[in-house]
Amino acid sequence: MCVGMFMAILDVQVVATSLPTIQSALDIGPDQMSWIQTAYLIAEVVAIPLTGFLTRLLSMRWLFVTSLTVFVIASAGCAASGSFETLVSWRVLQGFSGGTLIPSVFSAVFVLFPDRRQALATTIAGVLAVLAPTVGPIVGGWLTETYSWHWLFLINLLPGPAAALVAARALPREPTAMAELRRLDGLSLVLMAVSLAALEIALKEAPTRGWVSLTIIGLLALSLVAGLTFVRRSLRRTRPLVDLNNFRDRNFLAGSILSFILGIGLFGSVYLMPVFLAFVRGHNALEIGMTMLVTGAAQLLTAPIAVALEKRMDARLLSAIGFALFAVGIGMSAFHDPRSDYDAMFWPQVVRGVAIMFCLLPPTRLALGTLPPARVPDASGLFNLMRNLGGAIGIALIDTIIYTRSEPLGTALLQGLQAGDRDVAAFVGVPASALAALKGGAETDLSVDLDQLVQTAATVQALNEAWMTIAFVTALAMLCLPLARRVAPAQ
């Protein structure tokens, strides 16, 4: 099951690093390219909360086997695509099938394993869940440069069927319940899909179009109205499509908030590093992946420690330590200059890698560890949905900061150079001899190279502000911990 989940998460990152190659190969317009990712993410975010219903309908065994089989077929379709429309269609199917694989794994942790083995099972699932975004850039870059973009999808064709066959033999044989289809609330399904899809599209477009543009306001209003109608309808039904009553449980609510904030920090940091390394330092996908392996290595080394501590300490205390450390690690990256590279990023990555396991394992136990097994599939879908929504909002926040702050920061840097500020010159990389010539000069006196230095430095400052904002939001996670009740350590 973890292999299937890893494939679904990895598929987002490996494709992201190779979008320019795919664009060139299929002659896709620049304004359409991002839909290769957006189509997958929208389908995934709609599928995740449906995991509980689909588990009741098909059983955990057949849901996983069916989803993984469809994911592999869709991967083959993506690799064989010869046009933008065909590729996007297969990506929608791939995203929907992949979306159910992730919460299914976390459901299995608490449904299939006794309490004494849940900590280890959660660690294995958690390591792979957060490792996939880290190794994605290097895998995608290596496949594209060594072979072709088709192999971004073809790599799923061997492990996928193998994992499905093992799951078909090893998972518990439970009866399906096709009668659930007769009780399916179709209107709730449409409302939920419209709300989540409109929100995803709004978050994607808002940084470039502006948060107060008519399109974005319309999408957010549609998402809000459809979402509130879905919530009201779900709370009134005896057998809702998604059991939102899980949020009445204090521990599940606290764990879901932590999952949401983890999504902001995790997806945000994985997004910010490639942006800096690609646009400021000029590294290719393979070099970016090699740099980001530090976080993955720290996660793997910390995993056994996290398991040992979770067996002995209060989950709330471990969560507080994890999020505090994660916020520090993110904040450490807020002091880069245009010449920062691997060495400057090493220790912040180590701190974040150590912290991530304590931000994932204890909140998962808080959210799912005390629920009855029958409620776990629905709850797992909601828990994982919160992390994905947090990631989408975090990336939208980062893009907004980059788009809105780069220009005024560049103007301020230019004014500092013209005033003869040596600190500004050192940050931008302007030699002292050029600074003397610039002092009191006009903007038109700048050469193209110097203007490029200022623009690059302004981008770095905007990225630093984004890092600090994400760090502040991550630190806020500790405010929700008093809401949770104590959960016994996983003995």
Buried (B, 14 or more C-beta within 10 A) or exposed (E): BBBBBBBBBBBBBBBBBBBBBBBEBBEBEEEEBBBBBBBBBBBBBBBBBBBBBBBBBBBBBBBBBBBBBBBBBBBBBBBEBEEBEBBBBBBBBBBBBBBBBBBBBBBBBBBBBEEEEBBBBBBBBBBBBBBBBBBBBBBBBBBBEEEBBBBBBBBBBEBBEEBBEBBBEEBEEEEEEEEBEEBEBEEBBEBBBBBBBBBBBBBBBBBEBBBEBEEBBEBBEBBEBBBEBBBEBBEEEEEBBBBBBBBEBEBBBBBBBBBBBBBBBBBBBBBBBBBBBBBBBEBBBBBBBBBBBBBBBBBEEBBEEBBEBBEEBBBBBBBBBBBBBBBBBBBBBBEBBBEBBBEBBEEBBBBBBBBBBBBBBBBBBBBBBBBEEEBBBBBBBBBBBBBBBBBBBBBBBBBBBBBBBBEEBBEBBBEBBBEEBEEBBEBBBBEEEBBEEBEEEEEEEBEEEBEEBBBBBBBBBBBBBBBBBBBEBBBEBBEBBEBBEEBEBBE
